[in-house]
Structure formats: C-alpha cells, structure tokens
Amino acid sequence: MRHFAPILLVLSCALLAACGKKHEPAPTAAAPAPAPAPTQAQVAAEMTDEQRQLARKQALMDYATMEDKYLNDPRGQWAAEAKASSTFGEGPGKSPSTINAAANVTGPVDSKQWTNAQQDIGFDWLETSYAKPVSATEIRVVFRDGKGVEAVSKLEVQDTGGKWTTVWTGLSDVKYDKRGSRTWFVKTFDKTPLPVKAVKVTIANNVQSGYKEVDAVQLVGD
C-alpha cells in the first residue's frame, strides 16, 4: 500500500487541477453574410408584364403629382422678362428664329423654350426678371427633355438694390427625368435678406454636350 500512496496523491492533484480549469466555450460558426439586395434591373426582370405596366403608371402619377405641386405653388412666380448670352441660329448676318428666343422663357411652362447657340463650348447664361420682388428661398429651372439640366453650374439672384449674389454653385446632381418631357432643376437656399427681382442661370456647355433648352424659370419666395 505504501507504493500506491504517491500514485494516489498525484492522481488526486491532477483531478483537482482539472476541476479548477474553466471550460472554454466551443467556437461558434461565423454568421453567414447577408444576401445582397436585388438590383433594380433584377427586380424589373422578375416582374410580370402587368406589374411593369402598373409600375410605369405609378411613376407617371408620381411625376404628375410633383409637377402639379410646382406649377400651382402659391409662393412661386414666373418670369416677366428674359434675356440670354446667346441664341441658337444667331451669327454674322443671321437673326435667330423666335422659336429659340429667350422671351419664350417668360410665363409658365408652355413647351416653348430658349435654346442656346453652343453645344460644348464655354458658358451661357439666362437672366430672368420678375414683376414682384420677394425674399427668395428656391429657384426652379425647367429644361425641355432634360437638355442642359446636368450642365447648370451657378445660380445668382439680384436684389432690388441691383446687387448680384450667388445662392448656389457646383456640379448639377440632377439627371434627365425620363418620366416626363420636362426635367426640373430645383435648388433651395436660405431666405435672402433683401427682396429678389431677377435670377441668372449659368450653364457650362461642355458638361452636357448638346444644345440647352429652357422652358421656364420659377422664383419662389414671400
């Protein structure tokens, strides 16, 4: 029995040490990565013809609702006069057609437009004036078929004292709105401290190649 005593002592110590150890949690399997959301093209491909027709009609309804809100905004007013840096058809010994004149921008949206003279050279500007000066908060420029909407580079307002102030400048983030024949370039800004009587829209012609066509310019304010 004496020979077994040391062995029993060693076994007892080993058992005590094993009991004192903390049980390590078993490694958990990594959670599977979430499936990527279906793209718009994939969703469209999986739609039935009836669903596509309904989606198209809904897009048209959304466009009509948006445009109706702008057209009937009680705080908005349309230009009384307009002039531009260039007009399509002008040149030495040439007179541009009234079809393309800046005067077409006056009044509400009517599918008549001003067309500039350059497709991708330099800058053009369109200046519109209004019958009632207002403390302005927004400008809406209506482009025919989106022609030029991506090339707008600056918006300025002129107060009743004759001073011009830039209210926005940069690269246009507005794309051609395929839901309708007009694309609205809309920019909101802090209310001007003095009443505004005129708006100037500057266009960088090479940013969006092609002739630019503006139907109307709406000034919003109180």
C-alpha positions as CSV (number, residue, x, y, z in Angstrom):
1,M,0.0,0.0,0.0
2,R,2.9,2.3,0.6
3,H,3.8,2.1,-3.1
4,F,0.4,3.2,-4.1
5,A,0.2,6.3,-1.8
6,P,2.4,8.5,-4.0
7,I,0.5,7.5,-7.1
8,L,-2.9,8.2,-5.4
9,L,-1.6,11.6,-4.3
10,V,-0.6,12.5,-7.9
11,L,-3.9,11.4,-9.3
12,S,-5.8,13.4,-6.7
13,C,-3.8,16.6,-7.6
14,A,-4.4,16.0,-11.3
15,L,-8.2,15.7,-10.7
16,L,-8.3,18.8,-8.6
17,A,-6.4,20.8,-11.2
18,A,-8.8,19.5,-13.9
19,C,-11.8,20.6,-11.9
20,G,-10.3,24.0,-11.3
21,K,-10.0,24.7,-15.0
22,K,-12.7,26.9,-16.7
23,H,-14.5,25.3,-19.5
24,E,-13.7,27.2,-22.7
25,P,-16.8,27.8,-24.9
26,A,-16.8,25.9,-28.1
27,P,-16.1,28.2,-31.1
28,T,-19.2,29.3,-32.8
29,A,-19.6,29.2,-36.5
30,A,-19.4,32.6,-38.3
31,A,-22.8,34.0,-39.2
32,P,-23.4,33.8,-43.0
33,A,-23.1,37.1,-44.9
34,P,-26.5,38.6,-45.7
35,A,-27.5,38.1,-49.3
36,P,-27.1,41.2,-51.4
37,A,-30.2,43.2,-52.1
38,P,-31.6,42.6,-55.6
39,T,-30.8,45.3,-58.1
40,Q,-33.4,47.4,-59.8
41,A,-32.7,45.5,-63.0
42,Q,-33.2,42.2,-61.3
43,V,-36.5,43.3,-59.7
44,A,-37.7,44.6,-63.1
45,A,-36.7,41.3,-64.7
46,E,-38.7,39.3,-62.2
47,M,-41.9,41.4,-62.6
48,T,-44.8,40.3,-64.7
49,D,-46.0,42.4,-67.6
50,E,-48.9,43.6,-65.5
51,Q,-46.6,44.6,-62.7
52,R,-44.4,46.5,-65.1
53,Q,-47.4,48.4,-66.5
54,L,-48.5,49.3,-63.0
55,A,-45.0,50.5,-62.1
56,R,-44.8,52.6,-65.2
57,K,-48.2,54.2,-64.4
58,Q,-47.2,54.8,-60.8
59,A,-44.0,56.6,-62.0
60,L,-46.1,58.8,-64.3
61,M,-48.5,59.6,-61.4
62,D,-45.6,60.5,-59.1
63,Y,-44.2,62.8,-61.8
64,A,-47.6,64.4,-62.4
65,T,-48.0,65.0,-58.6
66,M,-44.6,66.5,-58.3
67,E,-45.1,68.8,-61.3
68,D,-48.6,69.9,-60.2
69,K,-47.2,70.9,-56.8
70,Y,-44.6,73.2,-58.6
71,L,-47.0,74.6,-61.2
72,N,-49.6,75.6,-58.6
73,D,-47.3,76.7,-55.9
74,P,-48.8,80.0,-54.5
75,R,-45.3,81.1,-53.5
76,G,-43.9,80.7,-57.0
77,Q,-44.0,83.2,-59.8
78,W,-42.9,83.0,-63.4
79,A,-40.5,85.4,-65.3
80,A,-41.9,88.6,-66.7
81,E,-38.8,89.2,-68.9
82,A,-35.8,87.2,-70.1
83,K,-32.5,87.7,-71.9
84,A,-29.6,85.3,-72.7
85,S,-26.0,85.3,-73.6
86,S,-26.7,83.5,-76.9
87,T,-29.5,82.2,-79.0
88,F,-29.5,79.3,-81.5
89,G,-29.3,80.5,-85.1
90,E,-27.6,83.8,-84.4
91,G,-24.4,84.7,-86.2
92,P,-22.9,87.2,-88.7
93,G,-25.7,88.4,-90.9
94,K,-28.1,86.0,-89.2
95,S,-31.1,86.6,-86.9
96,P,-32.2,83.8,-84.6
97,S,-35.7,82.5,-85.0
98,T,-38.3,83.4,-82.4
99,I,-38.7,79.7,-81.8
100,N,-35.4,79.8,-79.9
101,A,-35.6,83.3,-78.3
102,A,-35.1,84.0,-74.6
103,A,-38.5,85.6,-74.5
104,N,-40.0,82.1,-74.7
105,V,-38.9,81.5,-71.1
106,T,-41.3,84.2,-69.8
107,G,-44.6,83.0,-68.2
108,P,-45.4,79.5,-67.0
109,V,-44.4,76.1,-68.6
110,D,-45.8,76.0,-72.1
111,S,-43.4,73.8,-74.2
112,K,-41.8,76.9,-75.8
113,Q,-38.1,77.3,-75.0
114,W,-34.9,79.3,-75.2
115,T,-32.2,77.4,-77.0
116,N,-28.5,78.4,-76.7
117,A,-26.0,78.7,-79.5
118,Q,-23.2,76.4,-78.4
119,Q,-23.2,72.7,-77.7
120,D,-20.0,72.2,-75.8
121,I,-18.0,75.5,-75.9
122,G,-17.7,78.0,-73.0
123,F,-20.5,79.1,-70.8
124,D,-24.0,80.5,-71.4
125,W,-26.3,82.4,-69.1
126,L,-30.1,83.1,-69.0
127,E,-31.4,86.0,-67.0
128,T,-35.0,86.3,-65.9
129,S,-36.7,89.2,-64.1
130,Y,-40.0,89.1,-62.0
131,A,-42.8,91.5,-61.5
132,K,-42.9,91.1,-57.7
133,P,-39.6,91.2,-55.8
134,V,-39.7,88.6,-53.0
135,S,-37.4,87.3,-50.2
136,A,-36.4,84.2,-52.2
137,T,-35.9,80.6,-50.9
138,E,-35.9,78.5,-54.1
139,I,-35.3,78.6,-57.8
140,R,-36.8,76.1,-60.3
141,V,-35.5,75.8,-63.8
142,V,-37.5,73.8,-66.3
143,F,-35.5,72.0,-69.0
144,R,-37.1,70.5,-72.1
145,D,-36.3,66.8,-72.2
146,G,-33.5,67.4,-69.7
147,K,-31.4,69.2,-72.3
148,G,-28.9,71.1,-70.2
149,V,-30.0,70.1,-66.8
150,E,-26.7,68.4,-66.0
151,A,-24.7,71.5,-67.1
152,V,-26.1,74.1,-64.7
153,S,-23.1,75.5,-62.8
154,K,-24.4,78.5,-60.9
155,L,-27.5,80.3,-59.7
156,E,-27.5,84.0,-58.8
157,V,-30.1,86.4,-57.6
158,Q,-30.3,90.2,-58.0
159,D,-31.8,92.2,-55.1
160,T,-33.8,95.4,-55.5
161,G,-30.6,97.4,-55.0
162,G,-29.1,95.8,-58.1
163,K,-26.5,93.6,-56.3
164,W,-26.0,90.0,-57.5
165,T,-25.5,87.2,-55.0
166,T,-24.6,83.6,-55.7
167,V,-27.0,81.3,-54.0
168,W,-25.6,78.0,-55.4
169,T,-22.6,76.9,-57.5
170,G,-21.2,73.5,-58.3
171,L,-21.9,70.4,-60.4
172,S,-25.5,69.6,-61.1
173,D,-26.8,66.4,-59.4
174,V,-30.0,66.4,-61.4
175,K,-30.4,63.9,-64.2
176,Y,-32.8,63.7,-67.1
177,D,-36.2,62.8,-65.7
178,K,-37.5,60.1,-68.1
179,R,-41.0,60.1,-66.5
180,G,-42.0,63.3,-68.5
181,S,-41.0,65.7,-71.2
182,R,-39.6,68.2,-68.7
183,T,-36.9,67.9,-66.1
184,W,-37.0,70.3,-63.1
185,F,-33.7,71.7,-61.7
186,V,-34.7,72.7,-58.2
187,K,-32.4,74.4,-55.6
188,T,-33.4,75.6,-52.1
189,F,-31.4,78.1,-50.1
190,D,-31.6,80.4,-47.1
191,K,-34.1,83.2,-47.4
192,T,-32.5,86.2,-49.0
193,P,-32.2,89.2,-46.7
194,L,-33.4,91.6,-49.4
195,P,-36.2,91.1,-52.0
196,V,-35.1,89.5,-55.2
197,K,-36.1,90.9,-58.6
198,A,-34.0,88.7,-61.0
199,V,-32.4,85.3,-61.4
200,K,-29.3,84.4,-63.5
201,V,-28.7,80.7,-64.5
202,T,-25.2,79.9,-65.7
203,I,-24.6,76.8,-67.8
204,A,-21.2,75.1,-68.5
205,N,-21.8,73.8,-72.1
206,N,-19.2,71.1,-72.2
207,V,-20.5,69.3,-69.0
208,Q,-23.5,68.1,-71.0
209,S,-22.9,68.3,-74.7
210,G,-25.8,69.4,-76.9
211,Y,-28.0,72.4,-77.2
212,K,-29.6,73.5,-74.0
213,E,-33.4,74.2,-73.9
214,V,-35.1,76.0,-71.0
215,D,-38.9,76.2,-70.9
216,A,-39.4,78.4,-67.8
217,V,-37.7,79.7,-64.6
218,Q,-39.8,79.9,-61.4
219,L,-38.8,82.1,-58.4
220,V,-40.2,81.0,-55.0
221,G,-40.4,83.3,-52.0
222,D,-42.5,85.6,-49.9
